[in-house]
Amino acid sequence: MCGRYALFAPPDELAERFSVPAPETSPTYNAAPSQNLPIIPDDAEEIRLARWGLTPEWADEQRDLINARAETMAEKPSFKDAKRCLVPANGFYEWVEADGGKRPYYVTRRDGEPFAMAGLRTRWEPPTKQTGLDSFSGGDPDSEDPAATETFAVVTTEPNEVVERLHHRMAVILSREREREWLSGEPFSLVPAEELRAYPVSTAVNSPGNDSPELVREVADV
């Protein structure tokens, strides 16, 4: 699964890489679920922010589904009506069992360039809550209905030879040449495994409260 990733490429680099306008955003070396993070929606016109944790449009409460299995996303009620998106990243983390706990590894491109993970997105609008006399009188004039929220999930698949030693699933890292095909509804095409590398990093990444360049620095594998 993909439960934490990094995106620290500056907006101008993202705009050039994906050929779309990018808003000013702060770099993150420890992106975590429930955060608002950049995505490129299926119209591919801009990079915009969305909440990591998909909620189906029909849900009556927030769900926060962070991953969707590529093999079943077309049939699962939570994902079958979702639209597609790209999720820009510089790398993602996986954990392996080790003596005394779990050891984090960072998966990234060998050339250090940002890439796109396959994603699904929805625009979730919480149901309006009006009860009793409020439903006839118009409710409290000082209250506001909850705003609609753009949400997304990262699509996962069987791991390639780089990730299989770390986890039984991996984020779908799209081949650069086929990114737009994913957005248009075509099957995904994975980046070649030889373009990726994985290396151990500090356990400081285990805490979502830690966020610094030190988190993606390679450390000794013990």
N, CA, C and O of each residue as an XYZ file, in Angstrom:
888
protein
N       0.833     -1.184      0.000
C       0.000      0.000      0.000
C       0.872      1.240      0.000
O       2.075      1.160      0.247
N       0.286      2.356     -0.268
C       0.991      3.632     -0.190
C       0.319      4.466      0.889
O      -0.803      4.940      0.708
N       1.011      4.647      2.022
C       0.425      5.391      3.125
C       1.189      6.639      3.494
O       0.788      7.365      4.404
N       2.282      6.902      2.807
C       3.074      8.103      3.050
C       3.942      8.366      1.828
O       4.506      7.430      1.262
N       4.058      9.616      1.414
C       4.922      9.920      0.281
C       5.504     11.312      0.412
O       5.192     12.040      1.354
N       6.354     11.678     -0.540
C       7.026     12.976     -0.514
C       6.775     13.708     -1.820
O       6.751     13.101     -2.891
N       6.589     15.022     -1.723
C       6.484     15.886     -2.894
C       7.134     17.217     -2.541
O       6.530     18.067     -1.886
N       8.369     17.379     -2.986
C       9.106     18.596     -2.649
C       9.591     19.366     -3.873
O      10.283     20.373     -3.724
N       9.243     18.918     -5.076
C       9.577     19.675     -6.276
C       8.849     21.025     -6.224
O       7.657     21.056     -5.919
N       9.529     22.134     -6.512
C       8.883     23.447     -6.465
C       7.797     23.575     -7.532
O       7.825     22.853     -8.528
N       6.840     24.485     -7.335
C       5.720     24.621     -8.276
C       6.141     24.842     -9.720
O       5.519     24.290    -10.628
N       7.183     25.637     -9.958
C       7.582     25.877    -11.346
C       8.109     24.598    -12.005
O       7.911     24.384    -13.201
N       8.776     23.755    -11.225
C       9.250     22.485    -11.775
C       8.084     21.554    -12.072
O       8.088     20.866    -13.092
N       7.079     21.524    -11.186
C       5.903     20.694    -11.428
C       5.140     21.189    -12.648
O       4.673     20.389    -13.459
N       5.011     22.509    -12.780
C       4.302     23.072    -13.928
C       4.981     22.684    -15.232
O       4.314     22.351    -16.212
N       6.305     22.726    -15.241
C       7.042     22.350    -16.445
C       6.958     20.851    -16.703
O       6.785     20.419    -17.843
N       7.083     20.062    -15.639
C       7.074     18.600    -15.789
C       5.741     18.102    -16.336
O       5.711     17.224    -17.198
N       4.616     18.672    -15.828
C       3.302     18.169    -16.211
C       2.571     19.066    -17.207
O       1.446     18.764    -17.606
N       3.204     20.164    -17.608
C       2.655     21.069    -18.625
C       1.292     21.632    -18.244
O       0.405     21.767    -19.086
N       1.136     21.959    -16.953
C      -0.092     22.583    -16.455
C       0.284     23.623    -15.400
O       1.347     23.514    -14.788
N      -0.572     24.638    -15.172
C      -0.301     25.604    -14.106
C      -0.288     24.916    -12.744
O      -1.053     23.984    -12.495
N       0.599     25.395    -11.864
C       0.713     24.819    -10.519
C       0.596     25.938     -9.482
O       1.225     26.984     -9.641
N      -0.193     25.741     -8.428
C      -0.316     26.755     -7.383
C       0.920     26.761     -6.487
O       1.715     25.822     -6.501
N       1.068     27.818     -5.719
C       2.145     27.864     -4.740
C       1.821     26.895     -3.604
O       0.795     27.034     -2.938
N       2.680     25.934     -3.388
C       2.498     24.965     -2.306
C       3.822     24.776     -1.581
O       4.892     25.016     -2.141
N       3.734     24.347     -0.339
C       4.935     24.084      0.457
C       5.421     22.665      0.199
O       4.606     21.759      0.021
N       6.720     22.456      0.175
C       7.223     21.093     -0.006
C       6.868     20.229      1.193
O       6.803     20.720      2.320
N       6.641     18.951      0.954
C       6.433     18.018      2.045
C       7.269     16.773      1.805
O       7.296     16.231      0.700
N       7.945     16.329      2.844
C       8.753     15.114      2.783
C       8.046     13.970      3.502
O       8.590     12.874      3.631
N       6.814     14.240      3.974
C       6.092     13.243      4.753
C       4.594     13.459      4.590
O       3.873     13.649      5.569
N       4.135     13.429      3.341
C       2.713     13.604      3.069
C       1.927     12.452      3.675
O       2.279     11.285      3.501
N       0.859     12.793      4.390
C       0.091     11.786      5.128
C      -1.394     11.910      4.812
O      -1.853     12.973      4.392
N      -2.149     10.826      5.011
C      -3.594     10.884      4.798
C      -4.243     12.012      5.581
O      -3.796     12.368      6.671
N      -5.302     12.569      5.011
C      -6.117     13.685      5.511
C      -5.516     15.041      5.170
O      -6.154     16.067      5.407
N      -4.295     15.076      4.614
C      -3.708     16.345      4.199
C      -4.226     16.750      2.818
O      -4.602     15.899      2.012
N      -4.240     18.055      2.558
C      -4.571     18.566      1.237
C      -3.302     18.610      0.393
O      -2.339     19.293      0.741
N      -3.310     17.876     -0.718
C      -2.110     17.665     -1.516
C      -2.415     17.847     -2.998
O      -3.569     17.721     -3.408
N      -1.397     18.143     -3.811
C      -1.637     18.408     -5.229
C      -2.063     17.173     -6.027
O      -1.526     16.081     -5.844
N      -3.030     17.372     -6.908
C      -3.415     16.363     -7.887
C      -3.619     17.058     -9.230
O      -3.772     18.277     -9.293
N      -3.617     16.273    -10.293
C      -3.973     16.762    -11.621
C      -5.234     16.017    -12.031
O      -5.169     14.812    -12.273
N      -6.377     16.686    -12.118
C      -7.631     15.996    -12.440
C      -7.667     15.521    -13.882
O      -6.768     15.815    -14.669
N      -8.724     14.779    -14.220
C      -8.804     14.142    -15.528
C      -8.904     15.121    -16.685
O      -8.628     14.744    -17.824
N      -9.297     16.387    -16.425
C      -9.287     17.353    -17.528
C      -7.881     17.880    -17.805
O      -7.659     18.562    -18.806
N      -6.924     17.562    -16.912
C      -5.505     17.886    -17.092
C      -5.267     19.360    -17.394
O      -4.392     19.694    -18.194
N      -6.037     20.245    -16.764
C      -5.893     21.682    -17.029
C      -5.087     22.412    -15.961
O      -4.604     23.518    -16.202
N      -4.938     21.809    -14.786
C      -4.230     22.485    -13.714
C      -3.886     21.492    -12.617
O      -4.447     20.399    -12.541
N      -2.945     21.900    -11.766
C      -2.691     21.187    -10.523
C      -3.501     21.873     -9.441
O      -3.468     23.097     -9.320
N      -4.233     21.090     -8.648
C      -5.007     21.676     -7.557
C      -4.949     20.777     -6.337
O      -4.507     19.631     -6.414
N      -5.393     21.300     -5.230
C      -5.297     20.571     -3.967
C      -6.540     19.720     -3.717
O      -7.656     20.108     -4.064
N      -6.324     18.550     -3.107
C      -7.416     17.662     -2.722
C      -7.010     16.927     -1.455
O      -5.823     16.790     -1.159
N      -7.993     16.462     -0.716
C      -7.752     15.739      0.536
C      -7.381     14.295      0.231
O      -8.099     13.596     -0.484
N      -6.244     13.851      0.785
C      -5.857     12.454      0.601
C      -6.700     11.588      1.518
O      -6.537     11.592      2.738
N      -7.595     10.853      0.903
C      -8.558     10.019      1.606
C      -9.888     10.150      0.898
O     -10.677     11.043      1.206
N     -10.141      9.255     -0.059
C     -11.321      9.372     -0.905
C     -12.594      9.047     -0.146
O     -12.654      8.077      0.610
N     -13.604      9.866     -0.357
C     -14.948      9.606      0.139
C     -15.873      9.497     -1.064
O     -15.944     10.436     -1.856
N     -16.586      8.382     -1.231
C     -17.506      8.250     -2.371
C     -18.549      9.372     -2.362
O     -18.956      9.845     -1.301
N     -18.969      9.783     -3.540
C     -19.928     10.877     -3.634
C     -21.233     10.556     -2.938
O     -21.916     11.462     -2.461
N     -21.597      9.269     -2.870
C     -22.874      8.880     -2.280
C     -22.807      8.697     -0.762
O     -23.837      8.497     -0.120
N     -21.613      8.763     -0.189
C     -21.458      8.486      1.245
C     -22.104      9.577      2.095
O     -22.081     10.755      1.737
N     -22.678      9.171      3.219
C     -23.300     10.159      4.106
C     -22.340     10.632      5.193
O     -22.697     11.465      6.026
N     -21.130     10.100      5.179
C     -20.101     10.563      6.098
C     -18.731     10.346      5.464
O     -18.588      9.546      4.540
N     -17.734     11.055      5.959
C     -16.391     10.990      5.398
C     -15.800      9.600      5.577
O     -15.938      8.999      6.643
N     -15.134      9.076      4.528
C     -14.603      7.716      4.555
C     -13.076      7.663      4.654
O     -12.550      6.825      5.387
N     -12.356      8.520      3.950
C     -10.890      8.553      3.962
C     -10.261      7.237      3.496
O      -9.484      6.622      4.227
N     -10.600      6.812      2.284
C     -10.000      5.632      1.673
C      -8.740      6.075      0.940
O      -8.831      6.753     -0.083
N      -7.564      5.703      1.448
C      -6.330      6.274      0.904
C      -5.794      5.516     -0.299
O      -5.042      6.078     -1.094
N      -6.169      4.238     -0.449
C      -5.688      3.424     -1.562
C      -6.852      2.725     -2.251
O      -7.868      2.420     -1.626
N      -6.689      2.472     -3.559
C      -7.656      1.695     -4.331
C      -6.897      0.635     -5.111
O      -5.931      0.954     -5.803
N      -7.314     -0.611     -5.013
C      -6.652     -1.694     -5.734
C      -7.002     -1.608     -7.218
O      -8.176     -1.552     -7.583
N      -5.982     -1.598     -8.064
C      -6.208     -1.493     -9.503
C      -7.065     -2.635    -10.030
O      -7.851     -2.448    -10.959
N      -6.914     -3.827     -9.434
C      -7.601     -5.009     -9.937
C      -9.112     -4.962     -9.700
O      -9.868     -5.606    -10.427
N      -9.558     -4.215     -8.702
C     -10.980     -4.243     -8.334
C     -11.652     -2.868     -8.336
O     -12.834     -2.765     -8.010
N     -10.924     -1.818     -8.695
C     -11.482     -0.470     -8.570
C     -12.702     -0.249     -9.468
O     -13.564      0.567     -9.144
N     -12.782     -0.959    -10.577
C     -13.916     -0.766    -11.488
C     -15.196     -1.409    -10.969
O     -16.286     -1.078    -11.437
N     -15.077     -2.335     -9.994
C     -16.260     -3.012     -9.461
C     -16.642     -2.540     -8.063
O     -17.813     -2.599     -7.689
N     -15.674     -2.078     -7.295
C     -15.950     -1.681     -5.918
C     -16.872     -0.457     -5.891
O     -16.589      0.528     -6.572
N     -17.967     -0.493     -5.123
C     -18.880      0.655     -5.064
C     -18.191      1.962     -4.674
O     -18.589      3.035     -5.127
N     -17.167      1.872     -3.841
C     -16.494      3.090     -3.382
C     -15.697      3.773     -4.480
O     -15.432      4.972     -4.396
N     -15.307      3.016     -5.521
C     -14.402      3.570     -6.521
C     -14.937      3.577     -7.953
O     -14.422      4.314     -8.793
N     -15.951      2.780     -8.245
C     -16.333      2.573     -9.645
C     -16.833      3.845    -10.320
O     -16.743      3.954    -11.543
N     -17.355      4.807     -9.569
C     -17.842      6.049    -10.170
C     -16.864      7.207    -10.007
O     -17.159      8.333    -10.408
N     -15.708      6.934     -9.420
C     -14.714      7.998     -9.224
C     -14.061      8.369    -10.548
O     -13.967      7.550    -11.462
N     -13.617      9.602    -10.635
C     -12.880     10.056    -11.812
C     -11.393      9.816    -11.594
O     -10.947      9.585    -10.470
N     -10.642      9.873    -12.666
C      -9.210      9.617    -12.563
C      -8.421     10.902    -12.353
O      -8.882     11.998    -12.670
N      -7.224     10.737    -11.811
C      -6.336     11.875    -11.621
C      -4.897     11.385    -11.573
O      -4.639     10.184    -11.489
N      -3.971     12.323    -11.627
C      -2.559     12.053    -11.393
C      -2.193     12.605    -10.031
O      -2.689     13.659     -9.634
N      -1.333     11.907     -9.314
C      -0.865     12.356     -8.007
C       0.644     12.572     -8.106
O       1.401     11.603     -8.054
N       1.097     13.817     -8.247
C       2.540     14.073     -8.358
C       3.279     13.692     -7.084
O       2.767     13.882     -5.981
N       4.481     13.155     -7.240
C       5.296     12.751     -6.091
C       6.764     12.733     -6.491
O       7.106     12.612     -7.667
N       7.612     12.855     -5.495
C       9.043     12.620     -5.684
C       9.445     11.224     -5.233
O      10.486     10.710     -5.642
N       8.626     10.612     -4.394
C       8.904      9.277     -3.904
C       7.850      8.862     -2.895
O       7.052      9.690     -2.456
N       7.837      7.595     -2.523
C       6.919      7.127     -1.479
C       7.659      6.174     -0.554
O       8.736      5.676     -0.884
N       7.065      5.929      0.605
C       7.697      5.111      1.643
C       7.001      3.761      1.777
O       5.789      3.643      1.598
N       7.794      2.759      2.093
C       7.281      1.450      2.477
C       8.060      0.983      3.705
O       9.204      1.385      3.917
N       7.428      0.133      4.509
C       8.056     -0.362      5.736
C       8.212     -1.874      5.666
O       7.332     -2.578      5.170
N       9.334     -2.362      6.167
C       9.573     -3.802      6.229
C       9.812     -4.202      7.682
O      10.326     -3.421      8.482
N       9.428     -5.433      8.004
C       9.651     -5.937      9.345
C      11.144     -6.087      9.602
O      11.875     -6.626      8.771
N      11.587     -5.611     10.749
C      12.993     -5.717     11.142
C      13.059     -5.950     12.636
O      12.058     -5.811     13.338
N      14.235     -6.304     13.121
C      14.389     -6.532     14.551
C      14.017     -5.266     15.312
O      14.563     -4.190     15.068
N      13.086     -5.417     16.230
C      12.702     -4.280     17.051
C      11.685     -3.359     16.422
O      11.416     -2.291     16.970
N      11.106     -3.730     15.287
C      10.082     -2.879     14.686
C      10.111     -2.911     13.177
O      10.546     -3.894     12.577
N       9.649     -1.839     12.560
C       9.583     -1.750     11.113
C      10.594     -0.736     10.600
O      10.810      0.314     11.206
N      11.206     -1.071      9.477
C      12.240     -0.235      8.883
C      11.678      0.479      7.660
O      11.185     -0.190      6.752
N      11.731      1.822      7.593
C      11.201      2.532      6.425
C      12.197      2.562      5.271
O      13.404      2.702      5.468
N      11.661      2.430      4.070
C      12.431      2.570      2.838
C      11.752      3.619      1.964
O      10.535      3.799      2.005
N      12.565      4.295      1.183
C      12.072      5.327      0.281
C      12.243      4.845     -1.151
O      13.328      4.411     -1.539
N      11.173      4.920     -1.938
C      11.182      4.498     -3.331
C      11.085      5.732     -4.207
O      10.174      6.543     -4.040
N      12.012      5.883     -5.137
C      12.055      7.093     -5.956
C      12.663      6.771     -7.318
O      13.153      5.664     -7.542
N      12.628      7.730     -8.212
C      13.275      7.559     -9.503
C      14.792      7.693     -9.344
O      15.269      8.454     -8.501
N      15.528      6.963    -10.144
C      16.989      7.052    -10.095
C      17.487      8.432    -10.505
O      18.520      8.891    -10.018
N      16.749      9.100    -11.406
C      17.185     10.415    -11.860
C      16.689     11.548    -10.967
O      17.001     12.711    -11.222
N      15.930     11.231     -9.933
C      15.454     12.234     -9.000
C      14.285     13.074     -9.487
O      13.837     13.969     -8.770
N      13.781     12.811    -10.679
C      12.687     13.601    -11.236
C      11.357     13.238    -10.562
O      11.164     12.097    -10.143
N      10.437     14.215    -10.458
C       9.100     13.876     -9.953
C       8.370     12.967    -10.931
O       8.688     12.935    -12.120
N       7.392     12.230    -10.423
C       6.624     11.315    -11.258
C       5.158     11.422    -10.883
O       4.790     12.159     -9.969
N       4.323     10.677    -11.600
C       2.886     10.673    -11.326
C       2.448      9.296    -10.866
O       2.738      8.292    -11.517
N       1.752      9.253     -9.744
C       1.077      8.035     -9.318
C      -0.358      8.086     -9.854
O      -0.959      9.157     -9.939
N      -0.894      6.925    -10.214
C      -2.279      6.864    -10.659
C      -3.193      7.134     -9.466
O      -2.970      6.623     -8.369
N      -4.220      7.944     -9.698
C      -5.141      8.258     -8.617
C      -6.591      8.245     -9.068
O      -6.884      8.281    -10.263
N      -7.487      8.195     -8.102
C      -8.920      8.340     -8.313
C      -9.402      9.492     -7.452
O      -8.891      9.704     -6.352
N     -10.381     10.238     -7.941
C     -10.835     11.406     -7.187
C     -12.363     11.484     -7.177
O     -13.041     10.965     -8.064
N     -12.871     12.140     -6.157
C     -14.300     12.441     -6.067
C     -14.467     13.838     -5.495
O     -13.560     14.384     -4.867
N     -15.623     14.395     -5.721
C     -16.023     15.639     -5.051
C     -17.171     15.280     -4.129
O     -18.299     15.058     -4.570
N     -16.861     15.226     -2.828
C     -17.842     14.773     -1.845
C     -18.519     15.957     -1.178
O     -17.867     16.882     -0.693
N     -19.828     15.904     -1.169
C     -20.614     16.973     -0.549
C     -21.370     16.400      0.636
O     -22.265     15.577      0.445
N     -21.037     16.810      1.863
C     -21.737     16.285      3.039
C     -23.228     16.581      2.960
O     -23.627     17.636      2.467
N     -24.051     15.655      3.443
C     -25.501     15.907      3.422
C     -25.859     17.079      4.313
O     -25.261     17.284      5.369
N     -26.851     17.850      3.866
C     -27.340     18.968      4.667
C     -28.085     18.425      5.874
O     -28.925     17.533      5.749
N     -27.773     18.970      7.043
C     -28.401     18.506      8.280
C     -29.342     19.585      8.808
O     -28.902     20.616      9.318
N     -30.642     19.332      8.676
C     -31.645     20.228      9.225
C     -32.697     19.380      9.919
O     -33.225     18.438      9.329
N     -32.999     19.701     11.145
C     -33.946     18.906     11.918
C     -34.936     19.812     12.625
O     -34.694     21.007     12.800
N     -36.056     19.224     13.029
C     -37.027     19.944     13.841
C     -37.544     21.198     13.162
O     -37.710     21.227     11.942
N     -37.803     22.247     13.957
C     -38.347     23.483     13.433
C     -37.396     24.165     12.470
O     -37.825     24.930     11.606
N     -36.086     23.889     12.614
C     -35.114     24.523     11.736
C     -35.375     24.192     10.273
O     -35.100     24.999      9.386
N     -35.918     22.977     10.025
C     -36.133     22.576      8.645
C     -37.234     23.388      7.988
O     -37.305     23.455      6.761
N     -38.106     24.015      8.798
C     -39.176     24.849      8.253
C     -38.799     26.326      8.282
O     -39.190     27.092      7.402
N     -38.046     26.715      9.289
C     -37.727     28.128      9.439
C     -36.493     28.546      8.664
O     -36.191     29.735      8.567
N     -35.763     27.556      8.102
C     -34.533     27.899      7.389
C     -33.305     27.685      8.231
O     -32.190     27.911      7.759
N     -33.477     27.248      9.486
C     -32.332     26.951     10.334
C     -31.687     28.191     10.898
O     -32.208     29.300     10.775
N     -30.554     27.988     11.514
C     -29.797     29.069     12.115
C     -29.187     29.925     11.019
O     -28.388     29.407     10.238
N     -29.520     31.213     10.915
C     -28.978     32.042      9.841
C     -27.480     32.237      9.938
O     -26.849     32.630      8.957
N     -26.888     31.970     11.106
C     -25.456     32.146     11.280
C     -24.667     30.884     10.974
O     -23.436     30.908     10.989
N     -25.364     29.764     10.692
C     -24.659     28.514     10.412
C     -24.536     28.317      8.907
O     -25.324     28.857      8.131
N     -23.523     27.526      8.500
C     -23.306     27.228      7.095
C     -23.225     25.721      6.910
O     -22.684     25.007      7.755
N     -23.767     25.246      5.796
C     -23.631     23.831      5.486
C     -22.171     23.520      5.187
O     -21.470     24.374      4.643
N     -21.681     22.311      5.528
C     -20.301     21.953      5.229
C     -20.008     22.072      3.736
O     -20.857     21.749      2.905
N     -18.829     22.526      3.405
C     -18.458     22.714      2.006
C     -18.111     21.377      1.355
O     -17.715     20.426      2.029
N     -18.267     21.325      0.037
C     -17.856     20.144     -0.714
C     -16.341     19.993     -0.625
O     -15.615     20.983     -0.534
N     -15.874     18.756     -0.651
C     -14.454     18.465     -0.500
C     -13.964     17.620     -1.662
O     -14.558     16.589     -1.978
N     -12.883     18.050     -2.298
C     -12.227     17.244     -3.323
C     -11.362     16.203     -2.608
O     -10.540     16.560     -1.764
N     -11.537     14.934     -2.933
C     -10.806     13.864     -2.251
C     -10.148     12.946     -3.289
O     -10.570     12.903     -4.445
N      -9.115     12.217     -2.865
C      -8.465     11.302     -3.791
C      -7.877     10.100     -3.071
O      -7.645     10.125     -1.863
N      -7.642      9.047     -3.846
C      -6.956      7.840     -3.378
C      -5.853      7.502     -4.372
O      -5.961      7.808     -5.559
N      -4.797      6.873     -3.882
C      -3.696      6.403     -4.728
C      -3.983      4.964     -5.141
O      -4.306      4.125     -4.300
N      -3.865      4.680     -6.428
C      -4.114      3.339     -6.942
C      -2.872      2.466     -6.716
O      -1.742      2.912     -6.916
N      -3.099      1.225     -6.298
C      -1.994      0.298     -6.039
C      -2.108     -0.942     -6.919
O      -3.170     -1.251     -7.458
N      -0.990     -1.637     -7.047
C      -0.943     -2.840     -7.877
C       0.082     -3.812     -7.309
O       0.668     -3.559     -6.256
N       0.300     -4.935     -8.013
C       1.331     -5.891     -7.621
C       2.696     -5.217     -7.721
O       2.925     -4.439     -8.647
N       3.608     -5.496     -6.790
C       4.900     -4.806     -6.807
C       5.811     -5.300     -7.916
O       5.727     -6.451     -8.343
N       6.683     -4.412     -8.374
C       7.729     -4.835     -9.300
C       8.921     -5.349     -8.497
O       8.852     -5.450     -7.272
N      10.021     -5.673     -9.191
C      11.160     -6.279     -8.501
C      11.868     -5.327     -7.542
O      12.617     -5.775     -6.674
N      11.646     -4.029     -7.683
C      12.252     -3.077     -6.752
C      11.501     -3.065     -5.419
O      12.113     -2.978     -4.354
N      10.177     -3.151     -5.487
C       9.348     -2.994     -4.284
C       8.965     -4.320     -3.650
O       8.618     -4.343     -2.469
N       9.012     -5.425     -4.385
C       8.492     -6.688     -3.866
C       9.203     -7.167     -2.604
O       8.617     -7.902     -1.809
N      10.435     -6.769     -2.413
C      11.138     -7.162     -1.193
C      10.715     -6.319      0.008
O      11.063     -6.624      1.148
N       9.965     -5.264     -0.262
C       9.518     -4.361      0.803
C       8.060     -4.583      1.180
O       7.705     -4.540      2.358
N       7.210     -4.821      0.174
C       5.776     -4.902      0.437
C       5.099     -5.681     -0.686
O       5.637     -5.793     -1.787
N       3.902     -6.222     -0.394
C       3.186     -6.998     -1.399
C       2.333     -6.136     -2.315
O       1.690     -6.659     -3.225
N       2.314     -4.821     -2.095
C       1.615     -3.886     -2.973
C       2.517     -2.682     -3.210
O       3.427     -2.413     -2.426
N       2.256     -1.955     -4.301
C       2.985     -0.715     -4.541
C       2.069      0.280     -5.231
O       1.112     -0.101     -5.905
N       2.371      1.554     -5.057
C       1.655      2.586     -5.791
C       1.920      2.428     -7.280
O       3.027      2.071     -7.685
N       0.904      2.696     -8.095
C       1.070      2.652     -9.541
C       1.828      3.902     -9.976
O       1.263      4.994    -10.024
N       3.121      3.734    -10.294
C       3.923      4.828    -10.844
C       3.795      4.744    -12.354
O       4.258      3.789    -12.978
N       3.169      5.743    -12.928
C       2.858      5.697    -14.347
C       4.071      5.992    -15.221
O       4.917      6.820    -14.882
N       4.135      5.307    -16.335
C       5.105      5.643    -17.360
C       4.826      7.060    -17.850
O       3.680      7.396    -18.149
N       5.850      7.883    -17.935
C       5.651      9.287    -18.298
C       4.921      9.432    -19.630
O       4.078     10.317    -19.778
N       5.228      8.592    -20.578
C       4.643      8.690    -21.909
C       3.167      8.305    -21.935
O       2.463      8.606    -22.899
N       2.693      7.637    -20.871
C       1.310      7.128    -20.865
C       0.432      7.769    -19.798
O      -0.672      7.291    -19.538
N       0.903      8.834    -19.181
C       0.124      9.467    -18.114
C      -1.244      9.951    -18.596
O      -2.262      9.718    -17.943
N      -1.253     10.626    -19.745
C      -2.520     11.162    -20.261
C      -3.481     10.053    -20.658
O      -4.697     10.239    -20.619
N      -2.948      8.910    -21.036
C      -3.810      7.779    -21.362
C      -4.555      7.285    -20.117
O      -5.725      6.908    -20.192
N      -3.862      7.292    -18.971
C      -4.548      6.937    -17.721
C      -5.707      7.889    -17.479
O      -6.801      7.446    -17.126
N      -5.492      9.185    -17.661
C      -6.546     10.165    -17.426
C      -7.739      9.971    -18.360
O      -8.876     10.269    -17.994
N      -7.479      9.480    -19.544
C      -8.562      9.317    -20.524
C      -9.280      7.979    -20.406
O     -10.165      7.678    -21.206
N      -8.902      7.167    -19.406
C      -9.623      5.923    -19.155
C      -8.943      4.669    -19.634
O      -9.504      3.579    -19.515
N      -7.731      4.795    -20.181
C      -7.005      3.618    -20.661
C      -6.348      2.871    -19.487
O      -6.176      3.448    -18.413
N      -5.981      1.599    -19.680
C      -5.252      0.867    -18.639
C      -3.919      1.555    -18.352
O      -3.349      2.213    -19.223
N      -3.434      1.395    -17.128
C      -2.183      2.058    -16.776
C      -0.982      1.320    -17.352
O      -1.036      0.122    -17.630
N       0.096      2.066    -17.522
C       1.374      1.503    -17.950
C       2.412      1.900    -16.915
O       2.676      3.087    -16.723
N       3.007      0.914    -16.245
C       3.956      1.191    -15.173
C       5.302      1.661    -15.715
O       5.743      1.247    -16.787
N       5.943      2.541    -14.941
C       7.303      2.933    -15.263
C       8.202      1.698    -15.166
O       7.989      0.862    -14.288
N       9.191      1.562    -16.038
C      10.094      0.398    -15.949
C      10.799      0.342    -14.592
O      11.223      1.368    -14.061
N      10.918     -0.848    -14.047
C      11.510     -1.019    -12.717
C      12.943     -0.510    -12.656
O      13.387     -0.022    -11.616
N      13.665     -0.621    -13.760
C      15.063     -0.193    -13.743
C      15.219      1.320    -13.568
O      16.323      1.802    -13.315
N      14.132      2.063    -13.700
C      14.194      3.510    -13.493
C      13.982      3.905    -12.033
O      14.043      5.085    -11.689
N      13.731      2.905    -11.170
C      13.454      3.163     -9.759
C      14.561      2.610     -8.876
O      15.315      1.721     -9.271
N      14.637      3.160     -7.668
C      15.519      2.603     -6.649
C      14.829      2.740     -5.300
O      13.961      3.594     -5.118
N      15.224      1.888     -4.357
C      14.689      1.919     -2.993
C      15.852      1.853     -2.023
O      16.786      1.079     -2.232
N      15.811      2.647     -0.971
C      16.895      2.644      0.005
C      16.352      2.969      1.401
O      15.307      3.610      1.519
N      17.044      2.538      2.449
C      16.570      2.774      3.821
C      16.711      4.236      4.219
O      17.648      4.924      3.816
N      15.758      4.687      5.017
C      15.773      6.064      5.522
C      15.512      6.059      7.025
O      15.236      5.019      7.623
N      15.607      7.229      7.610
C      15.459      7.364      9.060
C      14.062      6.985      9.534
O      13.073      7.234      8.845
N      13.991      6.385     10.711
C      12.697      6.067     11.322
C      11.952      7.318     11.758
O      10.818      7.227     12.229
N      12.570      8.482     11.609
C      11.858      9.727     11.924
C      10.628      9.894     11.043
O       9.687     10.591     11.424
N      10.619      9.261      9.861
C       9.466      9.364      8.978
C       8.251      8.655      9.558
O       7.130      8.886      9.104
N       8.448      7.811     10.538
C       7.326      7.096     11.143
C       6.301      8.034     11.747
O       5.120      7.696     11.820
N       6.734      9.204     12.181
C       5.820     10.176     12.771
C       5.409     11.208     11.732
O       6.276     11.885     11.178
N       4.106     11.355     11.445
C       3.662     12.352     10.470
C       4.031     13.776     10.883
O       4.030     14.682     10.049
N       4.342     13.979     12.146
C       4.719     15.305     12.614
C       6.104     15.732     12.157
O       6.431     16.918     12.207
N       6.919     14.790     11.713
C       8.255     15.113     11.216
C       8.189     15.383      9.720
O       7.591     14.611      8.970
N       8.803     16.479      9.288
C       8.753     16.833      7.874
C       9.966     17.687      7.526
O       9.964     18.898      7.743
N      11.004     17.049      6.985
C      12.224     17.767      6.635
C      12.979     16.974      5.581
O      12.709     15.786      5.404
N      13.928     17.604      4.868
C      14.707     16.888      3.853
C      15.471     15.688      4.395
O      15.817     14.775      3.645
N      15.736     15.690      5.710
C      16.463     14.564      6.297
C      15.717     13.239      6.119
O      16.331     12.172      6.135
N      14.400     13.308      5.949
C      13.606     12.086      5.870
C      13.887     11.279      4.612
O      13.677     10.066      4.606
N      14.359     11.924      3.539
C      14.618     11.189      2.298
C      16.102     10.910      2.097
O      16.508     10.448      1.031
N      16.910     11.186      3.109
C      18.335     10.887      3.023
C      18.592      9.414      3.302
O      18.022      8.846      4.234
N      19.438      8.804      2.507
C      19.751      7.401      2.699
C      20.573      7.208      3.963
O      21.479      7.989      4.255
N      20.245      6.154      4.713
C      20.977      5.821      5.917
C      21.480      4.389      5.814
O      21.079      3.648      4.917
N      22.356      4.003      6.728
C      22.888      2.646      6.724
C      21.762      1.642      6.971
O      20.904      1.858      7.827
N      21.773      0.577      6.238
C      20.777     -0.488      6.391
C      21.258     -1.435      7.493
O      22.221     -2.181      7.316
N      20.565     -1.386      8.634
C      20.986     -2.216      9.754
C      19.945     -3.282     10.042
O      20.121     -4.086     10.958
